[in-house]
Amino acid sequence: MATIYINETNKISHINPEIYGQFSEHLGRCIYEGLFVREDSDIPNVNGMRTDVVEALKEIHVPVLRWPGGCFADEYHWKDGIGPREQRKKMINTHWGGVVEDNSFGTHEYFELCRQLGCKTYINGNVGSGTVQEMSEWVEYMTFNGASPMADLRAANGHKDPWRVDFFGVGNESWGCGGNMRPTYYGDLYRRYQTYVRNYDQNAPIQKVACGPNVNDYEWTEKVLDTCFNPSPCHLHGFMDDLSLHYYTTPGSWEHKGSAAEFTTEEWYNTLHKALYMEELVEKHGAIMDRYDPEKKIGLAVDEWGTWFDVEPGTNPGFLYQQNTMRDALVAAVTLNIFNQHSDRVKLACIAQMVNVLQAMILTDKEKMLRTPTYHVFHMYRSHQNAELVENRIEGVETEGRVMYEVPTLQQSVSVDQDGVLTLTVANLSLEKDSPVEVSFEEIKPVSVEAGILTEEKDAYNTFDEPDRVREQTFDGVTVTESGLKFTMPACSVVSLRIR
């Protein structure tokens, strides 16, 4: 039997809601058809935003939404996406599918979507093919409250009051699609560009996100910090508030990633083994950050993560549309547990992507919509948002899989909210073994427990004909004991407990 020890009296770190952030790029059917259908669509909408999708996303308490990319961000010129839609410039989306981008979803539409979702905003600026002036004017257009050329242009386009930009990414993947730069060169560019991401409202400062490493490029982290971390009275922790990290989980090579829906037991464990690699990445990049920033003022922003498989047969290869199974649900569960456990450094994360792309929350087909297994994990984990991580450890855990791809059968995280309610989330990564679990607390004696479970066959997924095959259900198998709790986790499952 595995035992989870919880010292609820020892609060470790705050779990930022933004760890549960989302990502929407001008890619495939993420925005067009997925989120935005125009006001004259037969699909019910509010100001062009799909009502069914927005309402579903509100249920998981989306805290922040990153836009417009991704690789698209560094070829996006924001003035193409403002003004009357019929006059907006059309372009070919050379990164994603070679389709026409008509810019009908732009700055105003993005802020309207965030208004409907009730979430914070995260804009990614164009360093790769854009200018300092272009970035500076975009920030002025969005946030300046006064008389200026860009504020006047915003008002002329129908929005007199400024918006709030919570996060601003200065470039995206500058080591790759964002310019193929070297770290010191990007560091110098970052110092220059971020100067003009001005805080026009001192009561609503913009958090600046520097482009961090790809996977395990520790040299990039080191050199960017060495170039940009320069504390002064004006910049208490250098020129950045956050440093990004991108890591995708895929069982195969980049050329042959493997099927999202049809996979072997070995591929199951391989995928989860690679998902658990996120912890090593967070710890090793965090160790470099600790040398420059021991007080952990700079957040690690894992603003692209998730599974990446081969596209579904018959779909545009550039649209990155993939199915979403229980394997994806387990990847989401273990990754979010890792972020919670390292919430002293991980301050923001954005799964890729929100709708119809990669490890999506939601899939759509014209007027139809379904929630994926990953969506249900985010729903089960939503109570961790804005809670406090508490000391916890697990003992008596076995391993599964072949030697090369061994994974622990169980993995967890625990938090307590401002009302004193504990949230315990546990993932069982085994495909065959049910796991008896005992939970022991430092002081409290549980009075009541509300529990949910997500479990099915490893390759189970939802379809538009059967949209609720994989869904969260009530878990009745928890027993309250004198010293804590007991329950048995089925193989291939995620459990969430709210403990009072």
C-alpha positions in Angstrom: 0.0 0.0 0.0 1.2 3.5 -0.9 1.0 6.2 1.8 0.7 9.9 1.1 1.9 11.9 4.1 0.5 15.5 4.3 1.7 18.1 6.7 -1.1 20.6 6.1 0.5 23.0 8.7 3.5 23.6 6.5 2.6 25.8 3.6 5.4 25.8 1.0 4.5 28.2 -1.8 1.6 29.9 -3.5 0.1 28.1 -6.6 -0.5 30.9 -9.1 -3.7 30.5 -11.0 -1.8 31.3 -14.2 -0.1 27.8 -13.9 -3.4 26.6 -15.4 -3.2 29.0 -18.4 -4.2 28.3 -22.0 -2.6 29.1 -25.4 -4.4 30.1 -28.6 -2.5 30.6 -31.9 -3.6 31.4 -35.4 -3.1 27.8 -36.2 -5.6 25.4 -37.9 -9.0 25.6 -36.4 -8.0 26.9 -33.0 -9.3 30.4 -33.4 -11.3 30.3 -36.6 -14.2 27.8 -36.2 -13.0 26.8 -32.7 -13.3 30.1 -30.8 -14.4 32.6 -33.3 -17.2 32.2 -35.8 -18.2 35.8 -36.6 -21.3 37.5 -35.5 -23.4 36.3 -38.5 -22.8 32.6 -37.9 -25.6 30.1 -37.4 -23.6 28.8 -34.4 -24.7 30.7 -31.3 -22.2 33.3 -30.4 -21.7 36.6 -28.5 -19.8 39.1 -30.5 -18.5 36.3 -32.7 -17.2 34.1 -29.9 -18.8 30.6 -29.7 -21.1 30.5 -26.8 -20.8 26.7 -26.2 -17.0 26.9 -26.2 -16.8 30.0 -24.0 -19.2 28.6 -21.4 -17.3 25.3 -21.3 -14.0 27.1 -20.8 -15.4 29.2 -18.0 -16.2 26.0 -16.1 -12.4 25.3 -15.8 -11.7 28.8 -14.6 -9.2 29.8 -17.4 -6.8 32.2 -15.7 -4.9 33.6 -18.6 -4.9 33.2 -22.4 -1.7 33.6 -24.5 -2.1 35.0 -28.1 -1.3 35.3 -31.1 1.4 32.7 -31.0 3.6 30.6 -31.1 5.6 30.8 -34.3 2.8 32.9 -35.8 3.6 35.7 -33.3 6.9 36.5 -35.0 5.2 37.1 -38.4 2.2 38.9 -37.0 1.9 42.6 -37.6 -0.8 43.9 -35.3 -2.0 46.8 -37.5 -3.2 44.2 -40.0 -5.8 43.0 -37.5 -7.5 46.3 -36.5 -10.1 48.5 -38.2 -13.0 47.4 -40.4 -12.7 43.7 -41.1 -13.4 44.1 -44.8 -10.3 46.4 -45.1 -7.9 44.2 -43.1 -4.9 42.8 -44.9 -5.0 39.2 -46.0 -1.9 37.0 -45.9 -0.8 33.4 -46.2 -0.1 31.7 -42.9 3.2 30.2 -44.0 3.9 28.5 -40.7 0.6 26.6 -40.4 -1.0 25.0 -43.4 -0.5 27.7 -46.1 -4.0 28.9 -45.7 -5.3 32.5 -46.0 -5.2 34.5 -42.8 -7.8 37.3 -43.2 -7.0 38.9 -39.8 -10.7 39.0 -38.9 -9.6 38.0 -35.4 -7.3 40.7 -34.1 -6.5 42.8 -31.0 -10.1 43.9 -30.4 -11.5 40.4 -30.8 -8.8 38.9 -28.5 -9.7 41.3 -25.7 -13.4 40.6 -26.2 -12.7 36.9 -25.9 -10.7 37.4 -22.6 -13.6 39.6 -21.3 -16.0 36.8 -21.9 -13.7 34.3 -20.3 -12.9 36.6 -17.4 -9.2 35.8 -17.7 -6.0 37.7 -17.8 -4.2 38.7 -21.0 -0.9 37.5 -22.4 0.2 39.1 -25.6 3.2 37.7 -27.5 5.1 40.4 -29.4 6.9 40.2 -32.8 10.7 40.4 -32.4 11.6 38.0 -35.3 10.2 40.1 -38.2 8.9 43.2 -36.3 10.5 46.5 -35.2 10.9 48.2 -31.8 8.5 50.9 -33.0 5.8 48.4 -34.0 6.0 46.7 -30.6 6.0 50.0 -28.8 3.0 51.3 -30.7 1.1 48.1 -30.0 1.6 48.5 -26.3 0.5 52.2 -26.6 -2.6 51.2 -28.6 -3.7 48.6 -26.0 -2.9 50.4 -22.8 -2.4 54.1 -23.0 -5.2 56.2 -21.5 -4.8 59.7 -22.9 -4.2 61.7 -26.1 -1.8 60.0 -28.4 -1.7 58.7 -32.0 -2.3 55.1 -31.0 -4.9 55.8 -28.3 -6.8 57.9 -30.7 -6.6 55.1 -33.3 -8.0 52.7 -30.8 -10.9 55.0 -30.0 -11.5 55.5 -33.7 -11.8 51.7 -34.0 -14.5 51.6 -31.4 -12.7 51.2 -28.0 -12.1 54.4 -26.2 -10.9 53.0 -22.9 -7.6 51.1 -22.7 -7.3 47.4 -22.0 -5.1 45.8 -19.4 -2.2 43.7 -20.7 -1.1 41.4 -17.8 1.8 39.6 -19.6 3.8 40.5 -22.6 6.2 38.1 -24.3 9.1 39.8 -26.1 9.5 37.3 -28.9 8.7 33.6 -29.2 11.1 30.7 -29.7 13.8 33.2 -30.7 16.2 30.2 -30.9 14.1 28.7 -33.7 11.1 29.9 -35.7 11.3 33.3 -34.0 14.6 34.2 -35.7 17.2 31.4 -35.2 19.1 33.7 -32.8 22.0 32.9 -30.4 21.3 33.5 -26.7 23.5 36.6 -26.2 22.2 38.2 -29.4 18.6 37.6 -28.3 19.5 38.9 -24.8 20.7 42.2 -26.2 17.6 42.4 -28.4 15.4 41.6 -25.4 17.0 44.4 -23.4 16.3 46.8 -26.2 12.7 45.8 -27.1 11.5 45.5 -23.5 12.5 49.1 -22.9 9.6 50.2 -25.1 7.0 47.8 -23.5 6.1 50.7 -21.3 3.9 50.7 -18.2 1.5 53.5 -19.0 -0.6 52.6 -15.9 1.6 52.2 -12.9 -1.3 50.5 -11.0 -1.4 47.8 -13.7 2.2 47.0 -14.6 2.9 44.6 -17.5 4.8 41.5 -16.6 7.5 41.0 -19.2 8.3 37.5 -20.4 11.7 36.8 -21.9 12.1 34.0 -24.4 13.7 31.2 -22.5 15.1 27.8 -23.5 13.9 25.0 -25.7 13.7 21.8 -23.6 17.2 21.2 -22.0 19.2 24.1 -23.6 20.7 25.2 -20.3 23.3 27.3 -22.1 20.4 29.5 -23.4 19.1 30.0 -19.9 22.5 30.8 -18.6 23.5 33.3 -21.3 20.1 35.1 -21.5 20.1 35.6 -17.7 23.7 36.7 -17.8 22.8 39.3 -20.4 19.5 40.5 -19.0 19.6 40.0 -15.3 21.0 43.3 -14.0 19.2 44.4 -10.8 19.1 48.1 -10.2 16.8 50.6 -8.3 14.7 50.8 -11.5 14.8 47.0 -12.3 14.8 45.2 -9.0 15.2 41.8 -10.6 16.7 42.7 -14.0 14.7 43.5 -17.1 12.3 40.5 -16.9 9.5 39.2 -14.8 9.4 35.7 -16.3 11.5 33.4 -18.4 9.7 31.0 -20.7 10.3 27.3 -21.2 8.9 25.2 -24.1 8.7 21.4 -23.9 6.4 19.0 -25.8 5.8 15.3 -24.9 6.1 13.0 -27.8 6.9 9.2 -27.8 8.5 9.2 -31.3 10.8 11.4 -33.3 9.8 14.8 -34.7 9.3 13.2 -38.1 7.3 10.2 -36.8 5.7 11.2 -33.5 3.2 8.3 -33.3 -0.6 8.2 -33.4 -2.6 10.0 -30.8 -5.3 7.4 -30.7 -3.6 4.1 -31.5 -0.6 3.1 -29.4 1.0 0.2 -27.6 1.6 -0.3 -23.9 5.3 0.5 -24.5 4.3 3.8 -26.1 2.0 4.6 -23.1 4.9 4.3 -20.7 7.3 6.0 -23.0 5.0 9.0 -23.3 4.4 9.3 -19.5 8.2 8.8 -18.9 8.8 11.8 -21.2 6.0 13.8 -19.5 7.7 13.3 -16.2 10.9 14.7 -17.7 9.3 18.1 -17.1 10.3 17.9 -13.4 14.0 17.6 -14.3 13.7 20.5 -16.7 12.0 22.7 -14.1 14.6 21.8 -11.5 17.7 22.2 -13.7 16.6 25.5 -15.3 15.4 26.6 -11.9 18.8 25.9 -10.4 20.4 28.2 -13.0 17.8 30.9 -12.2 18.5 30.4 -8.5 22.1 31.6 -8.9 20.9 34.9 -10.4 17.6 35.2 -8.5 17.8 33.3 -5.2 14.7 35.0 -3.9 12.7 33.6 -6.9 11.4 36.9 -8.1 11.5 35.8 -11.7 8.9 33.2 -12.6 9.5 30.2 -14.9 6.8 30.5 -17.5 6.2 27.1 -19.2 4.0 28.8 -21.8 4.0 25.9 -24.3 3.6 22.3 -23.1 1.6 19.2 -23.9 1.5 16.2 -26.1 2.4 16.4 -29.8 1.5 13.4 -32.0 1.0 12.9 -35.7 -2.1 14.6 -37.0 -5.3 12.7 -37.5 -5.4 10.9 -40.9 -7.1 13.0 -43.6 -6.5 16.4 -41.9 -4.2 19.2 -43.0 -0.8 18.4 -41.6 -0.3 22.1 -40.8 -3.4 22.2 -38.6 -2.0 19.9 -35.9 -5.4 18.4 -35.1 -5.0 15.3 -32.9 -7.3 13.1 -30.8 -7.2 13.2 -27.0 -7.2 10.0 -25.0 -6.7 8.9 -21.4 -3.0 9.0 -22.2 -3.3 12.8 -22.7 -5.3 13.0 -19.5 -2.5 11.3 -17.5 0.1 13.6 -19.1 -1.9 16.6 -18.1 -2.4 15.3 -14.6 1.3 14.5 -13.9 2.4 17.8 -15.5 0.1 19.9 -13.4 1.2 18.0 -10.3 4.8 18.9 -11.2 3.9 22.6 -11.6 2.1 22.6 -8.3 5.0 21.0 -6.5 7.4 23.6 -8.0 5.1 26.6 -7.7 7.9 28.5 -5.9 9.5 28.9 -9.3 6.8 28.0 -11.9 4.5 31.0 -12.0 2.8 30.6 -15.3 2.1 27.8 -17.8 0.0 27.6 -21.0 -1.0 24.2 -22.4 -0.9 24.0 -26.2 -3.5 24.5 -27.3 -7.0 25.5 -26.2 -9.2 24.2 -29.1 -8.7 21.8 -32.0 -4.9 21.9 -31.9 -2.5 19.5 -30.2 -3.5 18.7 -26.6 -6.8 20.6 -26.7 -9.4 21.2 -24.1 -12.2 21.2 -26.7 -12.7 19.8 -30.2 -15.3 21.2 -32.5 -16.9 20.1 -35.8 -19.1 22.9 -37.2 -21.9 23.3 -34.6 -20.8 20.3 -32.6 -18.5 20.5 -29.6 -16.9 18.0 -27.1 -14.8 18.2 -24.0 -11.6 16.1 -24.1 -10.2 14.0 -21.3 -7.6 16.7 -20.8 -10.4 19.2 -20.2 -11.8 17.0 -17.4 -8.4 16.9 -15.7 -8.2 20.7 -15.8 -11.7 20.8 -14.3 -10.7 18.4 -11.5 -7.6 20.4 -10.7 -9.2 23.8 -10.8 -9.3 24.1 -6.9 -5.5 24.2 -6.8 -5.7 27.6 -8.4 -4.7 30.4 -5.9 -4.2 27.8 -3.1 -1.1 27.1 -1.1 1.1 24.1 -1.7 1.5 22.1 1.5 4.3 19.7 2.4 3.6 16.3 1.1 5.4 13.1 0.1 4.4 9.6 -1.1 6.0 6.3 0.0 5.6 2.7 -1.0 5.2 3.5 -4.7 6.0 0.8 -7.2 7.3 1.4 -10.8 5.8 0.3 -14.1 7.1 0.0 -17.7 10.3 -1.3 -19.1 13.6 -0.2 -17.6 14.2 2.5 -20.2 10.7 4.0 -19.6 10.0 3.2 -16.0 7.4 5.5 -14.3 6.1 5.6 -10.7 2.6 4.1 -10.4 1.4 7.0 -8.4 2.1 10.8 -8.4 0.4 13.6 -6.5 0.2 17.2 -5.3 -1.7 18.8 -2.4 -2.9 22.3 -1.6 -5.0 24.1 0.9 -7.3 27.1 -0.1 -8.2 30.2 1.9 -11.2 28.4 3.4 -9.0 25.6 4.8 -10.2 23.0 2.3 -7.5 20.6 1.1 -7.2 19.5 -2.5 -5.4 16.2 -3.2 -4.9 15.2 -6.8 -3.4 11.7 -7.6 -2.6 10.0 -10.9 -2.2 6.3 -11.3 0.1 5.7 -14.3 -0.2 2.0 -14.3 -2.2 0.3 -17.0 -2.8 -2.9 -15.1 -2.5 -2.4 -11.3 -5.0 -0.9 -9.0 -3.3 0.9 -6.2 -4.4 0.9 -2.5 -3.7 4.3 -1.0 -3.6 5.6 2.6 -3.5 9.3 3.3 -2.1 10.5 6.6 -2.4 14.1 8.0 -0.3 15.9 10.5 -3.1 17.3 12.6 -6.5 17.4 10.9 -9.1 14.7 11.1 -11.2 14.7 7.9 -14.9 15.3 8.4 -16.0 15.0 4.8 -14.6 14.2 1.4 -15.8 15.1 -2.1 -14.1 13.0 -4.7 -14.1 12.8 -8.5 -12.4 10.3 -10.8 -11.5 10.1 -14.5 -10.8 6.5 -15.7 -11.3 4.4 -18.8 -9.3 2.3 -21.2 -5.9 3.7 -22.1 -6.9 4.7 -25.7 -10.4 5.8 -24.9 -11.5 9.2 -26.2 -14.6 11.2 -26.9 -16.2 11.5 -30.3 -19.0 13.8 -31.5 -21.3 10.8 -31.6 -20.2 9.7 -28.1 -19.0 13.0 -26.4 -19.2 11.7 -22.8 -17.4 8.4 -23.0 -14.5 9.7 -21.0 -15.7 12.1 -18.3 -15.3 13.0 -14.7 -17.5 11.0 -12.4 -18.2 10.9 -8.6 -15.7 8.6 -6.8 -17.4 6.8 -3.9 -14.5 4.7 -2.9 -13.0 6.9 -0.2 -13.2 5.9 3.5 -12.5 8.3 6.3 -10.4 6.7 9.1 -9.3 7.8 12.5 -5.9 8.8 11.1 -6.8 10.0 7.6 -8.3 8.4 4.4 -8.2 5.1 2.5 -9.1 4.4 -1.1 -8.0 2.3 -4.1 -7.1 4.0 -7.3 -8.0 2.0 -10.4 -5.4 1.6 -13.1 -5.1 4.4 -15.6 -7.0 6.9 -13.5 -6.9 10.5 -12.1 -8.6 11.2 -8.7 -9.3 14.6 -7.1 -10.3 14.9 -3.5 -11.6 17.9 -1.7 -11.1 17.3 2.0 -12.7 19.2 4.9 
